Amino acid sequence: MNDRHLDPIEAFYEAHPYPPPIDDLGTLRELDDDARRVAHHLIWPRRSVPEHSTMLVAGCGTSQAARHAALNPSARVVGIDVSPTSIDHTRRLAEQHGLRNLEVHRLPIEQVEELGETFDHIVCTGVLHHLADPMIGLAALRRALASGGAITLMVYAEYGRVGVAMMQEYCRRLEITPTAPELGDLVATLRELPAGHPLDHVLRNSRDVYDDDALADALLNPRDRAYDVPGLFELVDGAGLRFGRFVRQAPYRPDCGSISETPHGERIAQLPLHEQFAAVELFRGTVARHTVIAFGEEEATSSALDFDAPDVDRWIPVVAPTAIAVEERLPPGAAAALLNRAHSFSDLVMFVDRMELDLFRSIDGTRPIGRLGARAAAFVERLWNHDLVVIDATDVAT
């Protein structure tokens, strides 16, 4: 790769590799069969879990491709990144952990076709919003998608990052540079932000915000942008892709969480689906990133499920590994509160009575909906909306 006209993003990540490099993958272990099944059917409800697959981690950073390779040893994983430092860190982890299923290349996303292959699953999280033209980058990934494949995409969300945008502008006005002394002064300044500052939510929910490279990435990055829900769909559609679902969909749904208890919940539910998502994003106000699954426009198989379908009784619900039932401090009439520990919004709770709790506990990943009892489909749909189950419909003829 020619460095004579180094893109500012390449230069930035050479100086500030992200995520902060790690020396070891720690206790990370490969997904067991149940976790692999859930991860697969979240994306492909109607496709069996394959013995082997290919994955591209586009903009892999210092460790993301190594993590995917360790979690999925039966998959062939390819990582690409523009930063030689990130590539070196990834190769070091691969050697240390014996990840023979991983290969990495120094390559911009826009030039992914130089690999000369296509992939079943492309993961691109936290990268596109730093490109000079995110649409061009996503369209390039679309061309690298195998038939029937899917892209897991994460971009910054606009409204939940208002505080970040404010402090980015603050840093620009003061001409703060990403040097160690300047970053030290910035950390000291952030600790004195007034209570209620829009950045406060981000600071309280970030594990590495005071790491120098992470702070530089958030506030001093030479190029990034954020998307509201309509902008996100414009990006996906413009790249020749079709929206499948949000990886965690409950935060965007008007029938989940506190929005469902307002006079507007049912009114929002009458809107077209994309408009529902846009309205609930505005209601929540602190969604900081959007993570979606997208497919090629011609691909018929997606994660969209119609619970009014005639074959719904043959679908098999599988409980998400992060789903739990809490039986303490409940409102009158509730036997439990079902929630997904991966959610960051505390209101995304599904209260159930004793009969529903027993039904939830009877879901074992083998029994189809039709064998769970009368009216089980409606209950399973609520569980699916709340990200508490995925659906395995592989035994259903398409």
Backbone torsions as a table, in degrees:
resi	resn	phi	psi	omega
1	MET	NA	132.5	-177.0
2	ASN	-77.9	122.4	-177.4
3	ASP	-95.2	0.4	-175.6
4	ARG	-64.6	-27.5	178.1
5	HIS	-122.2	55.8	-175.2
6	LEU	-59.8	127.3	175.8
7	ASP	-64.0	142.3	-179.3
8	PRO	-58.6	-29.6	177.8
9	ILE	-68.4	-40.1	176.9
10	GLU	-60.8	-46.4	-179.9
11	ALA	-63.4	-39.3	-178.2
12	PHE	-63.1	-46.6	-176.6
13	TYR	-76.6	-16.5	169.6
14	GLU	-68.4	-40.6	180.0
15	ALA	-79.4	-29.2	-175.6
16	HIS	-134.4	73.3	-178.5
17	PRO	-59.8	141.9	-176.7
18	TYR	-142.6	142.6	-3.7
19	PRO	-60.4	162.7	177.2
20	PRO	-49.4	125.8	-174.8
21	PRO	-57.2	146.3	176.6
22	ILE	-119.5	155.0	-178.5
23	ASP	-91.4	-16.2	-173.7
24	ASP	-155.8	148.2	176.5
25	LEU	-79.2	-0.5	174.6
26	GLY	66.3	-135.0	-175.0
27	THR	-90.4	12.9	-179.3
28	LEU	-59.0	126.6	-179.0
29	ARG	-125.0	160.1	179.6
30	GLU	-63.2	149.9	178.4
31	LEU	-62.9	136.7	173.3
32	ASP	-77.4	176.0	-174.3
33	ASP	-60.1	-39.0	-178.6
34	ASP	-66.9	-45.6	-179.3
35	ALA	-66.1	-38.3	177.9
36	ARG	-65.3	-38.6	179.2
37	ARG	-64.1	-44.2	179.3
38	VAL	-63.5	-46.4	-179.0
39	ALA	-60.8	-38.7	-179.3
40	HIS	-70.0	-48.9	-174.8
41	HIS	-75.8	-14.8	168.8
42	LEU	-59.0	-37.1	-178.4
43	ILE	-92.6	-47.1	-173.8
44	TRP	-122.4	83.8	179.9
45	PRO	-60.8	-30.2	-171.6
46	ARG	-104.4	10.6	179.8
47	ARG	-118.9	136.2	179.0
48	SER	-67.1	152.5	176.7
49	VAL	-66.3	122.3	-176.7
50	PRO	-78.9	155.0	174.8
51	GLU	-70.2	-37.2	-179.2
52	HIS	-136.4	148.3	178.4
53	SER	-152.5	170.8	177.8
54	THR	-119.7	140.8	-178.7
55	MET	-134.6	135.4	172.7
56	LEU	-110.9	126.8	173.3
57	VAL	-104.5	103.6	-172.0
58	ALA	-92.8	113.6	-171.5
59	GLY	79.8	60.1	-166.8
60	CYS	-77.7	-12.9	-179.8
61	GLY	62.4	-152.8	-172.5
62	THR	-85.5	-19.4	-172.2
63	SER	-150.5	-9.2	-171.5
64	GLN	-63.0	-43.4	-179.7
65	ALA	-65.4	-37.7	178.3
66	ALA	-64.0	-39.3	177.9
67	ARG	-62.3	-46.0	180.0
68	HIS	-63.6	-38.6	179.7
69	ALA	-67.3	-37.0	178.7
70	ALA	-70.1	-38.3	-179.5
71	LEU	-72.5	-28.6	-174.2
72	ASN	-127.4	71.6	-175.2
73	PRO	-65.8	-18.0	178.5
74	SER	-86.7	-5.8	179.5
75	ALA	-97.0	147.6	170.4
76	ARG	-89.9	119.6	-174.6
77	VAL	-113.0	130.8	176.4
78	VAL	-120.0	129.9	176.5
79	GLY	-114.4	139.8	174.5
80	ILE	-128.9	147.8	177.9
81	ASP	-161.4	156.0	179.6
82	VAL	-86.6	-13.8	-174.5
83	SER	-94.2	118.3	175.3
84	PRO	-60.0	-35.1	178.8
85	THR	-62.6	-43.5	178.0
86	SER	-63.5	-41.2	178.2
87	ILE	-62.6	-42.5	179.4
88	ASP	-63.0	-43.1	178.3
89	HIS	-61.4	-41.8	-179.6
90	THR	-64.7	-43.7	179.3
91	ARG	-63.4	-36.7	178.7
92	ARG	-63.0	-43.5	178.1
93	LEU	-64.9	-39.5	-180.0
94	ALA	-62.6	-42.7	178.9
95	GLU	-66.6	-43.8	-177.7
96	GLN	-61.7	-37.4	-175.2
97	HIS	-104.1	6.5	176.9
98	GLY	62.7	41.7	-176.6
99	LEU	-85.9	82.6	-177.2
100	ARG	-75.2	-10.9	179.6
101	ASN	-91.0	8.8	-176.3
102	LEU	-117.6	134.3	168.3
103	GLU	-134.7	149.3	-177.2
104	VAL	-131.6	151.1	-179.1
105	HIS	-138.5	141.8	171.2
106	ARG	-82.8	107.6	-172.2
107	LEU	-160.3	132.4	174.1
108	PRO	-70.0	151.2	178.0
109	ILE	-56.4	-39.2	-177.2
110	GLU	-62.4	-18.9	-178.4
111	GLN	-110.1	23.4	-175.3
112	VAL	-60.7	-25.4	-179.1
113	GLU	-65.0	-16.3	176.6
114	GLU	-64.7	-18.7	175.9
115	LEU	-68.7	-24.9	176.8
116	GLY	70.3	28.7	178.5
117	GLU	-150.7	168.3	177.1
118	THR	-118.8	164.5	-171.0
119	PHE	-133.2	146.0	178.2
120	ASP	-69.8	-38.2	-177.2
121	HIS	-137.0	125.9	176.5
122	ILE	-113.6	128.4	177.8
123	VAL	-112.2	123.4	179.7
124	CYS	-140.4	93.6	-174.7
125	THR	-120.4	126.6	176.9
126	GLY	73.3	25.7	-172.7
127	VAL	-124.8	-50.2	-172.5
128	LEU	-54.8	-36.5	-176.1
129	HIS	-69.3	-5.6	175.6
130	HIS	-98.7	-6.1	-177.7
131	LEU	-77.1	155.8	177.3
132	ALA	-61.5	-37.8	177.0
133	ASP	-138.3	93.6	-177.7
134	PRO	-57.0	-32.9	-179.6
135	MET	-63.2	-42.4	178.8
136	ILE	-63.1	-42.3	179.6
137	GLY	-63.8	-44.0	-179.3
138	LEU	-69.0	-36.0	177.3
139	ALA	-64.3	-36.1	176.6
140	ALA	-64.1	-41.2	177.0
141	LEU	-65.3	-37.0	176.9
142	ARG	-57.0	-40.4	-178.9
143	ARG	-71.7	-19.1	179.0
144	ALA	-93.4	7.2	-177.5
145	LEU	-89.7	128.0	177.9
146	ALA	-70.0	159.8	177.0
147	SER	-58.4	128.9	-178.1
148	GLY	82.5	1.0	-176.9
149	GLY	-80.1	173.1	-178.0
150	ALA	-138.4	152.5	175.1
151	ILE	-115.1	127.3	169.5
152	THR	-97.7	118.5	-169.3
153	LEU	-125.7	132.3	172.8
154	MET	-125.8	130.4	173.8
155	VAL	-131.0	159.0	176.9
156	TYR	-63.1	144.7	175.0
157	ALA	-98.1	143.5	-170.8
158	GLU	-71.4	-52.4	-168.6
159	TYR	-73.3	-36.0	179.5
160	GLY	-73.5	-8.3	179.4
161	ARG	-113.7	22.8	178.4
162	VAL	-58.6	-42.6	179.1
163	GLY	-62.8	-38.5	176.7
164	VAL	-62.5	-46.1	179.6
165	ALA	-60.7	-38.4	178.6
166	MET	-63.6	-44.5	-178.3
167	MET	-75.0	-27.0	172.0
168	GLN	-61.9	-43.9	178.0
169	GLU	-65.7	-39.3	176.5
170	TYR	-57.4	-46.8	-179.6
171	CYS	-65.5	-36.9	177.9
172	ARG	-64.8	-42.4	-178.8
173	ARG	-63.7	-34.9	179.8
174	LEU	-90.4	-0.9	-179.8
175	GLU	54.7	44.0	178.4
176	ILE	-72.8	133.7	-178.8
177	THR	-109.6	155.1	-177.0
178	PRO	-81.5	54.5	175.0
179	THR	-101.7	160.1	-176.1
180	ALA	-57.2	-46.7	179.3
181	PRO	-63.5	-41.6	-179.5
182	GLU	-65.9	-40.2	178.7
183	LEU	-66.5	-36.6	175.8
184	GLY	-61.9	-42.7	177.5
185	ASP	-65.5	-36.5	-179.6
186	LEU	-67.1	-42.2	176.9
187	VAL	-58.8	-45.3	179.7
188	ALA	-61.8	-36.4	179.7
189	THR	-69.9	-42.6	-179.8
190	LEU	-61.7	-31.7	179.8
191	ARG	-67.1	-15.2	-178.8
192	GLU	-105.6	9.8	178.9
193	LEU	-58.0	142.2	179.1
194	PRO	-63.3	148.2	175.8
195	ALA	-58.5	136.4	179.8
196	GLY	89.8	-1.8	176.1
197	HIS	-58.9	141.7	-178.3
198	PRO	-58.0	-20.1	178.1
199	LEU	-80.0	-14.2	-174.1
200	ASP	-56.8	-42.1	-179.2
201	HIS	-60.7	-41.6	-179.1
202	VAL	-66.5	-44.1	-178.9
203	LEU	-61.7	-39.8	-177.4
204	ARG	-73.0	-20.3	-174.9
205	ASN	-112.6	13.9	179.4
206	SER	-112.0	132.3	-178.3
207	ARG	-80.6	-25.5	-172.2
208	ASP	-128.8	27.0	-174.1
209	VAL	-64.4	-24.7	-178.9
210	TYR	-97.3	5.7	167.4
211	ASP	-73.0	134.5	-173.3
212	ASP	-56.7	-46.7	-177.7
213	ASP	-69.5	-36.6	177.5
214	ALA	-67.1	-39.5	178.4
215	LEU	-65.9	-42.3	176.8
216	ALA	-61.0	-42.1	179.7
217	ASP	-60.9	-39.8	-176.2
218	ALA	-76.6	-42.8	-168.9
219	LEU	-111.9	-18.8	-174.3
220	LEU	-122.1	13.6	179.2
221	ASN	-64.2	133.8	-176.8
222	PRO	-67.5	-14.8	-178.4
223	ARG	-160.1	118.8	167.9
224	ASP	-157.2	165.7	176.6
225	ARG	-147.9	163.0	-179.8
226	ALA	-126.5	159.3	-173.5
227	TYR	-126.6	135.9	163.8
228	ASP	-84.6	174.7	-176.2
229	VAL	-58.6	-46.5	177.7
230	PRO	-59.8	-38.5	177.9
231	GLY	-66.0	-35.1	177.4
232	LEU	-63.0	-46.2	-179.8
233	PHE	-68.2	-32.4	175.3
234	GLU	-63.5	-41.1	177.8
235	LEU	-63.1	-48.8	-177.9
236	VAL	-63.5	-48.0	-178.9
237	ASP	-65.1	-40.6	-177.5
238	GLY	-65.7	-24.2	179.3
239	ALA	-88.1	5.2	179.1
240	GLY	81.5	25.9	179.8
241	LEU	-113.1	166.8	177.5
242	ARG	-125.2	127.6	179.2
243	PHE	-60.4	132.4	174.7
244	GLY	-100.8	-59.4	179.5
245	ARG	-169.0	164.0	165.2
246	PHE	-77.5	142.0	177.9
247	VAL	-57.4	-43.3	170.9
248	ARG	-117.1	105.3	-169.3
249	GLN	-92.1	-22.9	-175.8
250	ALA	-56.3	-38.6	-179.8
251	PRO	-62.4	-15.2	-177.7
252	TYR	-104.7	-2.6	-172.3
253	ARG	-98.2	137.3	178.8
254	PRO	-75.3	-9.4	179.1
255	ASP	-101.4	11.8	179.0
256	CYS	-125.3	136.4	176.1
257	GLY	79.3	-166.3	-171.1
258	SER	-65.9	-26.0	179.2
259	ILE	-61.3	-29.8	-178.4
260	SER	-69.4	-17.5	-178.6
261	GLU	-94.4	-0.8	-179.5
262	THR	-91.4	164.7	175.3
263	PRO	-63.1	-16.5	-176.0
264	HIS	-93.5	-9.8	-175.7
265	GLY	-55.7	-52.4	-179.3
266	GLU	-67.7	-32.6	179.7
267	ARG	-66.1	-41.8	177.0
268	ILE	-63.7	-37.3	-177.8
269	ALA	-64.9	-16.6	177.9
270	GLN	-82.6	-11.5	-178.8
271	LEU	-77.4	160.5	170.2
272	PRO	-56.0	152.7	-170.2
273	LEU	-55.9	-45.9	-179.1
274	HIS	-63.1	-35.7	178.1
275	GLU	-69.1	-33.9	174.4
276	GLN	-59.2	-48.6	-179.3
277	PHE	-59.4	-42.2	-178.4
278	ALA	-64.2	-42.0	-179.1
279	ALA	-66.1	-43.0	-178.0
280	VAL	-69.4	-33.0	174.3
281	GLU	-59.2	-42.8	178.6
282	LEU	-65.4	-38.6	177.9
283	PHE	-63.0	-44.6	-176.6
284	ARG	-71.2	-45.9	173.1
285	GLY	80.1	-21.2	-175.2
286	THR	-121.1	17.1	172.9
287	VAL	-65.0	117.6	-173.2
288	ALA	-96.6	-17.5	179.4
289	ARG	-153.5	149.5	176.6
290	HIS	-110.0	125.3	176.4
291	THR	-120.8	118.0	-174.0
292	VAL	-128.4	161.5	172.8
293	ILE	-112.4	128.6	-177.5
294	ALA	-129.0	154.2	-177.6
295	PHE	-128.1	164.9	171.6
296	GLY	-63.5	148.7	-175.9
297	GLU	-58.9	-32.2	-176.0
298	GLU	-86.5	-5.8	-175.2
299	GLU	-78.5	121.6	-177.4
300	ALA	-78.9	-30.8	-177.1
301	THR	-81.7	123.3	178.0
302	SER	-143.0	-174.2	178.7
303	SER	-92.0	3.6	177.2
304	ALA	-70.6	130.6	-178.6
305	LEU	-128.5	135.0	177.6
306	ASP	-108.0	106.7	-176.2
307	PHE	-75.8	1.1	171.2
308	ASP	-95.7	2.9	-178.8
309	ALA	-63.9	146.9	-176.9
310	PRO	-64.8	-21.1	-177.8
311	ASP	-100.2	14.8	-175.7
312	VAL	-59.6	-31.5	-178.1
313	ASP	-65.1	-15.2	-179.8
314	ARG	-94.4	-6.1	178.2
315	TRP	-72.9	145.6	179.7
316	ILE	-110.3	115.3	175.1
317	PRO	-78.3	141.9	178.7
318	VAL	-127.1	124.5	-175.8
319	VAL	-70.9	134.5	176.7
320	ALA	-66.1	141.5	-177.7
321	PRO	-64.8	-18.2	179.2
322	THR	-95.9	5.3	179.1
323	ALA	-85.1	134.4	179.2
324	ILE	-137.5	160.3	174.2
325	ALA	-112.6	122.9	179.3
326	VAL	-105.4	129.8	-175.2
327	GLU	-117.1	24.9	-180.0
328	GLU	-121.4	152.3	176.1
329	ARG	49.3	58.9	-175.6
330	LEU	-104.3	154.0	173.6
331	PRO	-71.7	160.1	179.8
332	PRO	-55.0	136.3	177.2
333	GLY	90.0	-11.8	-179.0
334	ALA	-93.6	136.0	176.0
335	ALA	-93.0	-22.3	180.0
336	ALA	-166.3	161.3	170.8
337	ALA	-114.3	117.8	177.9
338	LEU	-91.8	132.3	-179.6
339	LEU	-149.5	159.9	177.5
340	ASN	-105.4	117.8	-177.0
341	ARG	-64.1	-16.0	178.8
342	ALA	-78.6	-13.4	178.0
343	HIS	-72.7	143.7	177.6
344	SER	-98.3	-7.3	178.7
345	PHE	-101.3	122.1	-172.9
346	SER	-73.0	-13.7	-178.3
347	ASP	-84.7	-5.8	-176.0
348	LEU	-82.2	69.1	-177.4
349	VAL	-119.3	137.7	176.9
350	MET	-111.2	106.5	179.3
351	PHE	-80.0	137.3	-177.4
352	VAL	-132.4	152.5	174.6
353	ASP	-87.6	-178.2	-174.6
354	ARG	-62.3	-41.9	-179.6
355	MET	-63.8	-42.2	179.8
356	GLU	-68.0	-36.7	177.3
357	LEU	-63.3	-42.9	177.3
358	ASP	-62.0	-38.8	178.8
359	LEU	-65.0	-43.4	178.2
360	PHE	-58.9	-44.1	-177.4
361	ARG	-72.1	-16.3	178.3
362	SER	-83.3	-8.3	179.2
363	ILE	-76.5	113.0	-174.1
364	ASP	-119.7	7.9	178.4
365	GLY	82.7	2.5	178.5
366	THR	-122.9	-28.1	-175.3
367	ARG	-87.7	126.5	176.9
368	PRO	-71.7	164.8	-177.6
369	ILE	-56.7	-38.6	-178.0
370	GLY	-62.2	-19.8	179.8
371	ARG	-99.5	4.8	-179.4
372	LEU	-91.9	-10.0	178.2
373	GLY	121.8	171.4	-179.4
374	ALA	-63.3	141.6	177.2
375	ARG	60.9	20.6	179.6
376	ALA	-68.1	-29.5	-176.7
377	ALA	-60.4	-42.5	-179.9
378	ALA	-64.6	-38.7	178.9
379	PHE	-68.0	-44.1	178.9
380	VAL	-63.5	-35.8	177.0
381	GLU	-61.6	-41.7	176.4
382	ARG	-61.8	-41.7	177.5
383	LEU	-61.2	-42.8	-179.9
384	TRP	-65.3	-42.5	178.1
385	ASN	-59.5	-34.4	-178.4
386	HIS	-88.8	9.4	178.5
387	ASP	64.5	30.6	-179.2
388	LEU	-96.6	-20.5	175.9
389	VAL	-138.5	159.6	163.9
390	VAL	-113.9	169.3	-177.2
391	ILE	-116.8	128.5	172.3
392	ASP	-104.0	104.0	179.2
393	ALA	-113.2	30.5	-173.8
394	THR	-72.3	-20.8	179.3
395	ASP	-88.4	3.7	-179.3
396	VAL	-97.9	128.0	179.7
397	ALA	-64.1	135.5	179.4
398	THR	-98.4	NA	NA
